[in-house]
Amino acid sequence: MKKKFWITLLVLGLLGIALSSCAAVPESTASGFSLNIDTPDGPEQVSSGVQLLVLVTVLSLAPSILVLTTSFTRIVIVLSMVRTAIGTPNAPPTQVILGLSLLLTFFVMMPVYNQMDQEAFQPYLNEEIDQDTALERAMDPLREFMFTHTREKDLELFLAIQDLDAPAVEEDIPTIALLPAFVISELRAAFLMGFVIYVPFLLIDLVVSSILLSMGMMMLPPSLISLPFKILLFVMVDGWYLITQSLVASFQ
């Protein structure tokens, strides 16, 4: 015990000497990294800092903006319902569903992006318009797309929640009311398409269940027998082609 005590005491002493030597190191031998917080010399520096903060905030919200203001919501829900209706919740994998949804979203939104680039981004890069004008012009094609696929009933709901009267023109409708109305309209459209997709696969499940019940094979899971037939039906009718065609056509 005494031996362990002296060893512990020696280790603590060496540790104390090391810490004291580190504290005695002059500033010239420290790392060359330094952080300086200076007072801004004028309002221009403050404005630049605020613009940088706004830019970082917008970039952090970019995934949410992509999901909520484009066709991505409808596409990813329908494709997810397809694999659930077939009975293969892990095939295609989630990464494939998300990747295909992004590709179809870019394909559907390409006319909107081209209009935003021509009317807002390119003039701003050429220093023909200022930043505020560029943002306003960039929002116009996106708002037009959302108005096209938003139900009036959903839009009136959020206008009523904000105690706003229905404006005579679309330009007077605030984006804060248009955005959630567009989202719930997309959810409704996606679930309607998902219901139509579910019906033929549900019929196959009912037929297989009735056959197994009539044969007295109640212990055999019907999904085990119906799965190959559902996959065969989906392949025979070229399901991915039809679903992709329907999704793209629903935005035209």
GROMACS elastic network, one bead per residue, 0.5 to 0.9 nm:
[ bonds ]
;  ai    aj funct       b0    kb
    1     4     6  0.52081   500
    1     5     6  0.61984   500
    1     6     6  0.87954   500
    2     6     6  0.62645   500
    2     7     6  0.86182   500
    3     6     6  0.53390   500
    3     7     6  0.62664   500
    3     8     6  0.86935   500
    4     7     6  0.50868   500
    4     8     6  0.61264   500
    4     9     6  0.85555   500
    5     8     6  0.52099   500
    5     9     6  0.61708   500
    5    10     6  0.86494   500
    6    10     6  0.60759   500
    6    11     6  0.86360   500
    7    10     6  0.50905   500
    7    11     6  0.62743   500
    7    12     6  0.87158   500
    8    11     6  0.51640   500
    8    12     6  0.62642   500
    8    13     6  0.86251   500
    9    12     6  0.52041   500
    9    13     6  0.61972   500
    9    14     6  0.87619   500
   10    13     6  0.50719   500
   10    14     6  0.62725   500
   10    15     6  0.86270   500
   11    14     6  0.52092   500
   11    15     6  0.61805   500
   11    16     6  0.86732   500
   12    15     6  0.50285   500
   12    16     6  0.61972   500
   12    17     6  0.87112   500
   13    16     6  0.51186   500
   13    17     6  0.62981   500
   13    18     6  0.86995   500
   14    17     6  0.51171   500
   14    18     6  0.62272   500
   14    19     6  0.87042   500
   15    18     6  0.51216   500
   15    19     6  0.62592   500
   15    20     6  0.86715   500
   16    19     6  0.51748   500
   16    20     6  0.61877   500
   16    21     6  0.86209   500
   17    20     6  0.51724   500
   17    21     6  0.61749   500
   17    22     6  0.86907   500
   18    21     6  0.51738   500
   18    22     6  0.62730   500
   18    23     6  0.87383   500
   19    22     6  0.51380   500
   19    23     6  0.63031   500
   19    24     6  0.87347   500
   20    23     6  0.51162   500
   20    24     6  0.62856   500
   20    25     6  0.89655   500
   21    24     6  0.50810   500
   21    25     6  0.65635   500
   22    25     6  0.54287   500
   23    26     6  0.82156   500
   25    28     6  0.82768   500
   25    29     6  0.68021   500
   25    30     6  0.76141   500
   26    29     6  0.58761   500
   26    30     6  0.71411   500
   27    30     6  0.52368   500
   27    31     6  0.83984   500
   28    31     6  0.81966   500
   28    32     6  0.85218   500
   29    32     6  0.83768   500
   30    33     6  0.85220   500
   31    34     6  0.81380   500
   38    41     6  0.86395   500
   39    42     6  0.89267   500
   40    43     6  0.75168   500
   40    44     6  0.85338   500
   40    45     6  0.59565   500
   40    46     6  0.66040   500
   41    44     6  0.82379   500
   41    45     6  0.69969   500
   41    46     6  0.86697   500
   42    45     6  0.59171   500
   42    46     6  0.70094   500
   43    46     6  0.50382   500
   43    47     6  0.61041   500
   43    48     6  0.86324   500
   44    47     6  0.50786   500
   44    48     6  0.62169   500
   44    49     6  0.86677   500
   45    48     6  0.51022   500
   45    49     6  0.62451   500
   45    50     6  0.86985   500
   46    49     6  0.51413   500
   46    50     6  0.62719   500
   46    51     6  0.86932   500
   47    50     6  0.51196   500
   47    51     6  0.61862   500
   47    52     6  0.86248   500
   48    51     6  0.51023   500
   48    52     6  0.61792   500
   48    53     6  0.86535   500
   49    52     6  0.51090   500
   49    53     6  0.62499   500
   49    54     6  0.86957   500
   50    53     6  0.50459   500
   50    54     6  0.62094   500
   50    55     6  0.86075   500
   51    54     6  0.50662   500
   51    55     6  0.61200   500
   51    56     6  0.86695   500
   52    55     6  0.50374   500
   52    56     6  0.62341   500
   52    57     6  0.86031   500
   53    56     6  0.52206   500
   53    57     6  0.62016   500
   53    58     6  0.86904   500
   54    57     6  0.50590   500
   54    58     6  0.61874   500
   54    59     6  0.86686   500
   55    58     6  0.51512   500
   55    59     6  0.62375   500
   55    60     6  0.86747   500
   56    59     6  0.51383   500
   56    60     6  0.62252   500
   56    61     6  0.87246   500
   57    60     6  0.51463   500
   57    61     6  0.63405   500
   57    62     6  0.86796   500
   58    61     6  0.50912   500
   58    62     6  0.60514   500
   58    65     6  0.88901   500
   59    63     6  0.81973   500
   60    63     6  0.74013   500
   60    64     6  0.85839   500
   61    64     6  0.54300   500
   61    65     6  0.62146   500
   61    66     6  0.87120   500
   62    66     6  0.60738   500
   62    67     6  0.86413   500
   63    66     6  0.50632   500
   63    67     6  0.62664   500
   63    68     6  0.86812   500
   64    67     6  0.51129   500
   64    68     6  0.60370   500
   64    69     6  0.83449   500
   65    68     6  0.52687   500
   65    69     6  0.57020   500
   65    70     6  0.79211   500
   66    69     6  0.58239   500
   66    70     6  0.59374   500
   66    71     6  0.86474   500
   66    72     6  0.73397   500
   67    70     6  0.60683   500
   67    71     6  0.75906   500
   67    72     6  0.54930   500
   67    73     6  0.59083   500
   68    71     6  0.80265   500
   68    72     6  0.75375   500
   68    73     6  0.67662   500
   68   179     6  0.74370   500
   68   180     6  0.82806   500
   68   182     6  0.80910   500
   68   183     6  0.62240   500
   69    72     6  0.81592   500
   69    73     6  0.86323   500
   69   142     6  0.75131   500
   69   143     6  0.86969   500
   69   145     6  0.88223   500
   69   146     6  0.71392   500
   69   179     6  0.69727   500
   69   182     6  0.76816   500
   69   183     6  0.76550   500
   70    73     6  0.72311   500
   70    74     6  0.88503   500
   70   105     6  0.70511   500
   70   106     6  0.89853   500
   70   108     6  0.87559   500
   70   109     6  0.70901   500
   70   142     6  0.82263   500
   70   145     6  0.83166   500
   70   146     6  0.78691   500
   71    74     6  0.58110   500
   71    75     6  0.64183   500
   71    76     6  0.88154   500
   71   101     6  0.88603   500
   71   104     6  0.84168   500
   71   105     6  0.56310   500
   71   106     6  0.87632   500
   71   108     6  0.72449   500
   71   109     6  0.74094   500
   71   186     6  0.79116   500
   71   251     6  0.79187   500
   72    75     6  0.52186   500
   72    76     6  0.60031   500
   72    77     6  0.84692   500
   72   101     6  0.62182   500
   72   102     6  0.66843   500
   72   104     6  0.79293   500
   72   105     6  0.54140   500
   72   106     6  0.88271   500
   73    76     6  0.55822   500
   73    77     6  0.62525   500
   73    78     6  0.86918   500
   73   101     6  0.86670   500
   73   183     6  0.77760   500
   73   186     6  0.67218   500
   73   187     6  0.72169   500
   73   190     6  0.79555   500
   74    77     6  0.54064   500
   74    78     6  0.62253   500
   74    79     6  0.86946   500
   74   186     6  0.55798   500
   74   187     6  0.63771   500
   74   188     6  0.87202   500
   74   189     6  0.70242   500
   74   191     6  0.84029   500
   74   247     6  0.82081   500
   75    78     6  0.53347   500
   75    79     6  0.62004   500
   75    80     6  0.85657   500
   75   100     6  0.89030   500
   75   101     6  0.57733   500
   75   102     6  0.86719   500
   75   104     6  0.76588   500
   75   105     6  0.75618   500
   75   190     6  0.73698   500
   75   244     6  0.88661   500
   75   247     6  0.66930   500
   75   248     6  0.88940   500
   76    79     6  0.52283   500
   76    80     6  0.60516   500
   76    81     6  0.85832   500
   76    97     6  0.68680   500
   76    98     6  0.66439   500
   76   100     6  0.83702   500
   76   101     6  0.54146   500
   76   102     6  0.84425   500
   76   190     6  0.87564   500
   77    80     6  0.51203   500
   77    81     6  0.61679   500
   77    82     6  0.86968   500
   77   187     6  0.81026   500
   77   190     6  0.61861   500
   77   191     6  0.76890   500
   77   194     6  0.79306   500
   78    81     6  0.50737   500
   78    82     6  0.62689   500
   78   190     6  0.57423   500
   78   191     6  0.73248   500
   78   193     6  0.67296   500
   78   194     6  0.55783   500
   78   197     6  0.86313   500
   78   243     6  0.85143   500
   78   247     6  0.83886   500
   79    82     6  0.50774   500
   79    83     6  0.68080   500
   79    84     6  0.88561   500
   79    97     6  0.66212   500
   79    98     6  0.89582   500
   79   100     6  0.88656   500
   79   101     6  0.78351   500
   79   194     6  0.84779   500
   79   243     6  0.81814   500
   80    83     6  0.56477   500
   80    84     6  0.64477   500
   80    85     6  0.87582   500
   80    89     6  0.82471   500
   80    94     6  0.83261   500
   80    97     6  0.70629   500
   80   194     6  0.89063   500
   81    85     6  0.59348   500
   81    86     6  0.85396   500
   81   191     6  0.86156   500
   81   194     6  0.58274   500
   81   195     6  0.86739   500
   81   197     6  0.79306   500
   81   198     6  0.79131   500
   82    85     6  0.51588   500
   82    86     6  0.62756   500
   82    87     6  0.86669   500
   82    88     6  0.89851   500
   82   194     6  0.71858   500
   82   197     6  0.67911   500
   82   198     6  0.75839   500
   82   243     6  0.88156   500
   83    86     6  0.51349   500
   83    87     6  0.62377   500
   83    88     6  0.54474   500
   83    89     6  0.56499   500
   83    90     6  0.77412   500
   83    91     6  0.67134   500
   83    92     6  0.71263   500
   84    87     6  0.50741   500
   84    88     6  0.59625   500
   84    89     6  0.51946   500
   84    90     6  0.86756   500
   84   198     6  0.87123   500
   85    88     6  0.77855   500
   85    89     6  0.85405   500
   85   194     6  0.85968   500
   85   197     6  0.73571   500
   85   198     6  0.54322   500
   85   199     6  0.87029   500
   85   201     6  0.63729   500
   85   202     6  0.77932   500
   85   230     6  0.89057   500
   86    89     6  0.81430   500
   86   198     6  0.81929   500
   86   201     6  0.65347   500
   86   227     6  0.69801   500
   86   230     6  0.59786   500
   86   231     6  0.66736   500
   86   234     6  0.81243   500
   87    90     6  0.89625   500
   87    91     6  0.89771   500
   87   201     6  0.89510   500
   87   223     6  0.76767   500
   87   227     6  0.64799   500
   87   230     6  0.82041   500
   87   231     6  0.87999   500
   88    91     6  0.53355   500
   88    92     6  0.77806   500
   88   227     6  0.82458   500
   89    92     6  0.77372   500
   89    93     6  0.80898   500
   90    93     6  0.51463   500
   90    94     6  0.71259   500
   91    94     6  0.79048   500
   91    96     6  0.88584   500
   92    95     6  0.81281   500
   92    96     6  0.61426   500
   92    97     6  0.66443   500
   93    96     6  0.53671   500
   93    97     6  0.64932   500
   93    98     6  0.88335   500
   94    97     6  0.50402   500
   94    98     6  0.61342   500
   94    99     6  0.84640   500
   95    98     6  0.52053   500
   95    99     6  0.60066   500
   95   100     6  0.85315   500
   96    99     6  0.50349   500
   96   100     6  0.60030   500
   96   101     6  0.83722   500
   97   100     6  0.52761   500
   97   101     6  0.60404   500
   97   102     6  0.86332   500
   98   102     6  0.61728   500
   98   103     6  0.86906   500
   99   102     6  0.51598   500
   99   103     6  0.63022   500
   99   104     6  0.86990   500
  100   103     6  0.50846   500
  100   104     6  0.61449   500
  100   105     6  0.84193   500
  101   104     6  0.52060   500
  101   105     6  0.59727   500
  101   106     6  0.86494   500
  102   106     6  0.62050   500
  102   107     6  0.85601   500
  103   106     6  0.52338   500
  103   107     6  0.62201   500
  103   108     6  0.86924   500
  104   108     6  0.60623   500
  104   109     6  0.84359   500
  104   244     6  0.81719   500
  104   247     6  0.86440   500
  104   248     6  0.76225   500
  105   108     6  0.51634   500
  105   109     6  0.59339   500
  105   110     6  0.82754   500
  105   248     6  0.89417   500
  106   109     6  0.51431   500
  106   110     6  0.56996   500
  106   113     6  0.86671   500
  107   110     6  0.53625   500
  107   111     6  0.84244   500
  107   248     6  0.84421   500
  108   111     6  0.74252   500
  108   112     6  0.84427   500
  108   248     6  0.64788   500
  108   251     6  0.72285   500
  108   252     6  0.85022   500
  109   112     6  0.52788   500
  109   113     6  0.61822   500
  109   114     6  0.86665   500
  109   145     6  0.88526   500
  110   113     6  0.50120   500
  110   114     6  0.60547   500
  110   115     6  0.85835   500
  111   114     6  0.51101   500
  111   115     6  0.62353   500
  111   116     6  0.86530   500
  112   115     6  0.51821   500
  112   116     6  0.62158   500
  112   117     6  0.86201   500
  112   141     6  0.58615   500
  112   142     6  0.66252   500
  112   145     6  0.75398   500
  113   116     6  0.50223   500
  113   117     6  0.60769   500
  113   118     6  0.86320   500
  113   138     6  0.88408   500
  113   141     6  0.81402   500
  113   142     6  0.84339   500
  114   117     6  0.50422   500
  114   118     6  0.61748   500
  114   119     6  0.85577   500
  115   118     6  0.52040   500
  115   119     6  0.59903   500
  115   120     6  0.80800   500
  115   138     6  0.82019   500
  115   141     6  0.67482   500
  116   119     6  0.53635   500
  116   120     6  0.54559   500
  116   121     6  0.65993   500
  116   122     6  0.87210   500
  116   137     6  0.71228   500
  116   139     6  0.78195   500
  116   140     6  0.81077   500
  116   141     6  0.64526   500
  116   142     6  0.81057   500
  117   120     6  0.55661   500
  117   122     6  0.57712   500
  117   123     6  0.84545   500
  117   138     6  0.77425   500
  118   121     6  0.64647   500
  118   122     6  0.56892   500
  118   123     6  0.73396   500
  119   122     6  0.68881   500
  119   123     6  0.67087   500
  119   124     6  0.88806   500
  119   134     6  0.79163   500
  119   137     6  0.63643   500
  119   138     6  0.71382   500
  120   123     6  0.56863   500
  120   124     6  0.61430   500
  120   125     6  0.87279   500
  120   129     6  0.82258   500
  120   133     6  0.77518   500
  120   135     6  0.70848   500
  120   136     6  0.80868   500
  120   137     6  0.53396   500
  120   138     6  0.53399   500
  121   124     6  0.51374   500
  121   125     6  0.61281   500
  121   126     6  0.85847   500
  121   134     6  0.65538   500
  121   135     6  0.86724   500
  121   137     6  0.87885   500
  121   138     6  0.75239   500
  122   125     6  0.50855   500
  122   126     6  0.61271   500
  122   127     6  0.85684   500
  122   128     6  0.86426   500
  123   126     6  0.50281   500
  123   127     6  0.61712   500
  123   128     6  0.50629   500
  123   129     6  0.59809   500
  123   130     6  0.87518   500
  123   134     6  0.77253   500
  124   128     6  0.57462   500
  124   129     6  0.51781   500
  124   130     6  0.62786   500
  124   131     6  0.68648   500
  124   133     6  0.84774   500
  124   134     6  0.61154   500
  125   128     6  0.76059   500
  125   129     6  0.84731   500
  126   129     6  0.79949   500
  127   130     6  0.69631   500
  129   132     6  0.83086   500
  129   133     6  0.62239   500
  129   134     6  0.65404   500
  130   133     6  0.55207   500
  130   134     6  0.62743   500
  130   135     6  0.88869   500
  131   134     6  0.50648   500
  131   135     6  0.62836   500
  131   136     6  0.87398   500
  132   135     6  0.52215   500
  132   136     6  0.63311   500
  132   137     6  0.87216   500
  133   136     6  0.51280   500
  133   137     6  0.61656   500
  133   138     6  0.85224   500
  134   137     6  0.51708   500
  134   138     6  0.60251   500
  134   139     6  0.86394   500
  135   138     6  0.50433   500
  135   139     6  0.62236   500
  135   140     6  0.88596   500
  136   139     6  0.52824   500
  136   140     6  0.65686   500
  137   140     6  0.53847   500
  137   141     6  0.76395   500
  138   141     6  0.64665   500
  138   142     6  0.71464   500
  139   142     6  0.51999   500
  139   143     6  0.59208   500
  139   144     6  0.84893   500
  140   143     6  0.51696   500
  140   144     6  0.61484   500
  140   145     6  0.87109   500
  140   171     6  0.88431   500
  141   144     6  0.50162   500
  141   145     6  0.62501   500
  141   146     6  0.87245   500
  142   145     6  0.51227   500
  142   146     6  0.63054   500
  142   147     6  0.86461   500
  143   146     6  0.50459   500
  143   147     6  0.60333   500
  143   148     6  0.85844   500
  143   171     6  0.89673   500
  143   175     6  0.76690   500
  143   178     6  0.79984   500
  143   179     6  0.87351   500
  144   147     6  0.50986   500
  144   148     6  0.62709   500
  144   149     6  0.89640   500
  144   170     6  0.88754   500
  145   148     6  0.52474   500
  145   149     6  0.67267   500
  145   150     6  0.88375   500
  146   149     6  0.53750   500
  146   150     6  0.60131   500
  146   178     6  0.75009   500
  146   179     6  0.76578   500
  146   181     6  0.89211   500
  146   182     6  0.59631   500
  147   150     6  0.51991   500
  147   151     6  0.80151   500
  147   152     6  0.88991   500
  147   170     6  0.81313   500
  147   178     6  0.75871   500
  147   182     6  0.75069   500
  148   151     6  0.83067   500
  148   251     6  0.87899   500
  149   182     6  0.68090   500
  149   185     6  0.71877   500
  149   186     6  0.74861   500
  149   251     6  0.76441   500
  150   153     6  0.85155   500
  150   154     6  0.71051   500
  150   155     6  0.70999   500
  150   178     6  0.80503   500
  150   181     6  0.63995   500
  150   183     6  0.81398   500
  150   184     6  0.83743   500
  150   185     6  0.55397   500
  150   186     6  0.76089   500
  151   154     6  0.53939   500
  151   155     6  0.63994   500
  151   156     6  0.87089   500
  151   181     6  0.75160   500
  151   182     6  0.76175   500
  151   185     6  0.62086   500
  152   156     6  0.59980   500
  152   157     6  0.85238   500
  152   181     6  0.86016   500
  153   156     6  0.51887   500
  153   157     6  0.62836   500
  153   181     6  0.85994   500
  154   157     6  0.50894   500
  154   158     6  0.67958   500
  154   159     6  0.88332   500
  154   178     6  0.88294   500
  154   180     6  0.84155   500
  154   181     6  0.50192   500
  154   182     6  0.76895   500
  154   184     6  0.73171   500
  154   185     6  0.68808   500
  155   158     6  0.55805   500
  155   159     6  0.63095   500
  155   160     6  0.86464   500
  155   166     6  0.89116   500
  155   177     6  0.68517   500
  155   178     6  0.62902   500
  155   179     6  0.89512   500
  155   180     6  0.82661   500
  155   181     6  0.50822   500
  155   182     6  0.77678   500
  156   159     6  0.50074   500
  156   160     6  0.59887   500
  156   161     6  0.85430   500
  156   165     6  0.85800   500
  156   166     6  0.69639   500
  156   177     6  0.88023   500
  156   181     6  0.84139   500
  157   160     6  0.51920   500
  157   161     6  0.62815   500
  157   162     6  0.88448   500
  157   177     6  0.87790   500
  157   181     6  0.78054   500
  158   162     6  0.63025   500
  158   163     6  0.85523   500
  158   164     6  0.86055   500
  158   176     6  0.87911   500
  158   177     6  0.54390   500
  158   178     6  0.78289   500
  158   180     6  0.76273   500
  158   181     6  0.67773   500
  159   162     6  0.52030   500
  159   163     6  0.62150   500
  159   164     6  0.51027   500
  159   165     6  0.67221   500
  159   166     6  0.68704   500
  159   173     6  0.83950   500
  159   174     6  0.88072   500
  159   177     6  0.61551   500
  159   178     6  0.86324   500
  160   164     6  0.57279   500
  160   165     6  0.71454   500
  160   166     6  0.84209   500
  161   164     6  0.76290   500
  161   177     6  0.89752   500
  162   165     6  0.89398   500
  162   177     6  0.80627   500
  164   167     6  0.83190   500
  166   169     6  0.86440   500
  166   172     6  0.88949   500
  166   173     6  0.77062   500
  167   170     6  0.68910   500
  167   171     6  0.83766   500
  167   172     6  0.59046   500
  167   173     6  0.62944   500
  168   171     6  0.87734   500
  168   172     6  0.75984   500
  168   173     6  0.88839   500
  169   172     6  0.58701   500
  169   173     6  0.74497   500
  170   173     6  0.53977   500
  170   174     6  0.87505   500
  171   174     6  0.78390   500
  173   176     6  0.86002   500
  173   177     6  0.72540   500
  173   178     6  0.71160   500
  174   177     6  0.56169   500
  174   178     6  0.64349   500
  174   179     6  0.88871   500
  175   179     6  0.58898   500
  175   180     6  0.89123   500
  176   179     6  0.57633   500
  176   180     6  0.73384   500
  177   180     6  0.61445   500
  177   181     6  0.65007   500
  177   182     6  0.88406   500
  178   181     6  0.52198   500
  178   182     6  0.60712   500
  178   183     6  0.87398   500
  179   182     6  0.51780   500
  179   183     6  0.63718   500
  179   184     6  0.89870   500
  180   184     6  0.63391   500
  180   185     6  0.85112   500
  181   184     6  0.54910   500
  181   185     6  0.61764   500
  181   186     6  0.86568   500
  182   185     6  0.50995   500
  182   186     6  0.61690   500
  182   187     6  0.86918   500
  183   186     6  0.51226   500
  183   187     6  0.62651   500
  183   188     6  0.87376   500
  184   188     6  0.61796   500
  184   189     6  0.86284   500
  185   188     6  0.51554   500
  185   189     6  0.62867   500
  185   190     6  0.86153   500
  186   189     6  0.51066   500
  186   190     6  0.60423   500
  186   191     6  0.86159   500
  187   190     6  0.50961   500
  187   191     6  0.62001   500
  187   192     6  0.86108   500
  188   191     6  0.53168   500
  188   192     6  0.62388   500
  188   193     6  0.87607   500
  189   192     6  0.51602   500
  189   193     6  0.63252   500
  189   194     6  0.86024   500
  190   193     6  0.52354   500
  190   194     6  0.61162   500
  190   195     6  0.86881   500
  191   195     6  0.60877   500
  191   196     6  0.87004   500
  192   195     6  0.51628   500
  192   196     6  0.65279   500
  192   197     6  0.88021   500
  193   196     6  0.52353   500
  193   197     6  0.63399   500
  193   198     6  0.87522   500
  193   247     6  0.88822   500
  194   197     6  0.50369   500
  194   198     6  0.61700   500
  194   199     6  0.89312   500
  195   198     6  0.50769   500
  195   199     6  0.65136   500
  196   199     6  0.55825   500
  196   200     6  0.79769   500
  197   200     6  0.67840   500
  197   201     6  0.75844   500
  197   243     6  0.88474   500
  198   201     6  0.55597   500
  198   202     6  0.60316   500
  198   203     6  0.87733   500
  199   202     6  0.50869   500
  199   203     6  0.63180   500
  199   204     6  0.88914   500
  200   203     6  0.51209   500
  200   204     6  0.65082   500
  200   205     6  0.88839   500
  200   230     6  0.87250   500
  201   204     6  0.51138   500
  201   205     6  0.64176   500
  201   206     6  0.87887   500
  201   226     6  0.88113   500
  201   230     6  0.62280   500
  201   233     6  0.87342   500
  202   205     6  0.50701   500
  202   206     6  0.62691   500
  202   207     6  0.87104   500
  203   206     6  0.50592   500
  203   207     6  0.61894   500
  203   208     6  0.86179   500
  204   207     6  0.51698   500
  204   208     6  0.61540   500
  204   209     6  0.84903   500
  204   226     6  0.65712   500
  204   229     6  0.76504   500
  204   230     6  0.70230   500
  205   208     6  0.52387   500
  205   209     6  0.60108   500
  205   210     6  0.85693   500
  205   222     6  0.68790   500
  205   223     6  0.69123   500
  205   225     6  0.87828   500
  205   226     6  0.59021   500
  205   227     6  0.85235   500
  205   230     6  0.86079   500
  206   209     6  0.51109   500
  206   210     6  0.61194   500
  206   211     6  0.86397   500
  206   222     6  0.87016   500
  207   210     6  0.52032   500
  207   211     6  0.62593   500
  207   212     6  0.87046   500
  207   226     6  0.87365   500
  208   211     6  0.51521   500
  208   212     6  0.61782   500
  208   213     6  0.85331   500
  208   222     6  0.61708   500
  208   223     6  0.82961   500
  208   225     6  0.71275   500
  208   226     6  0.61241   500
  209   212     6  0.52066   500
  209   213     6  0.60497   500
  209   214     6  0.85913   500
  209   218     6  0.87275   500
  209   221     6  0.84385   500
  209   222     6  0.53876   500
  209   223     6  0.84167   500
  209   225     6  0.89656   500
  209   226     6  0.84855   500
  210   213     6  0.50846   500
  210   214     6  0.61131   500
  210   215     6  0.86074   500
  211   214     6  0.51887   500
  211   215     6  0.62545   500
  211   216     6  0.87203   500
  211   217     6  0.87120   500
  212   215     6  0.51074   500
  212   216     6  0.62590   500
  212   217     6  0.51528   500
  212   218     6  0.65029   500
  212   220     6  0.76777   500
  212   221     6  0.88941   500
  212   222     6  0.72380   500
  213   216     6  0.50969   500
  213   217     6  0.58582   500
  213   218     6  0.57056   500
  214   217     6  0.76723   500
  214   218     6  0.88517   500
  215   218     6  0.82047   500
  216   219     6  0.84946   500
  217   220     6  0.57346   500
  217   221     6  0.88102   500
  218   221     6  0.75836   500
  218   222     6  0.86658   500
  219   222     6  0.89861   500
  220   223     6  0.88080   500
  220   224     6  0.77477   500
  220   225     6  0.84589   500
  221   224     6  0.55340   500
  221   225     6  0.72839   500
  222   225     6  0.54047   500
  222   226     6  0.60919   500
  222   227     6  0.85018   500
  223   226     6  0.50029   500
  223   227     6  0.57102   500
  224   227     6  0.57654   500
  224   228     6  0.79198   500
  225   228     6  0.66008   500
  225   229     6  0.75194   500
  226   229     6  0.52579   500
  226   230     6  0.61449   500
  226   231     6  0.86877   500
  227   230     6  0.51576   500
  227   231     6  0.62192   500
  227   232     6  0.85519   500
  228   231     6  0.51455   500
  228   232     6  0.60505   500
  228   233     6  0.85711   500
  229   233     6  0.60418   500
  229   234     6  0.85202   500
  230   233     6  0.50669   500
  230   234     6  0.61073   500
  230   235     6  0.85941   500
  231   234     6  0.50937   500
  231   235     6  0.61791   500
  231   236     6  0.85438   500
  232   235     6  0.51887   500
  232   236     6  0.59897   500
  232   237     6  0.86695   500
  233   236     6  0.51134   500
  233   237     6  0.62644   500
  233   238     6  0.84974   500
  233   239     6  0.83242   500
  234   237     6  0.55936   500
  234   238     6  0.62047   500
  234   239     6  0.50092   500
  234   240     6  0.80351   500
  235   238     6  0.50053   500
  235   239     6  0.60178   500
  235   240     6  0.81965   500
  236   239     6  0.76256   500
  237   240     6  0.88273   500
  237   241     6  0.87307   500
  237   242     6  0.80265   500
  238   241     6  0.56078   500
  238   242     6  0.64725   500
  238   243     6  0.88663   500
  239   242     6  0.51463   500
  239   243     6  0.60570   500
  239   244     6  0.84485   500
  240   243     6  0.51919   500
  240   244     6  0.59723   500
  240   245     6  0.83679   500
  241   244     6  0.52666   500
  241   245     6  0.60101   500
  241   246     6  0.85411   500
  242   245     6  0.50756   500
  242   246     6  0.60644   500
  242   247     6  0.85748   500
  243   246     6  0.50695   500
  243   247     6  0.60819   500
  243   248     6  0.86196   500
  244   247     6  0.51432   500
  244   248     6  0.61863   500
  244   249     6  0.84216   500
  245   248     6  0.53797   500
  245   249     6  0.59885   500
  245   250     6  0.85195   500
  246   249     6  0.50755   500
  246   250     6  0.60019   500
  246   251     6  0.89966   500
  247   250     6  0.52276   500
  247   251     6  0.70896   500
  248   251     6  0.56873   500
  248   252     6  0.69822   500
  249   252     6  0.52201   500
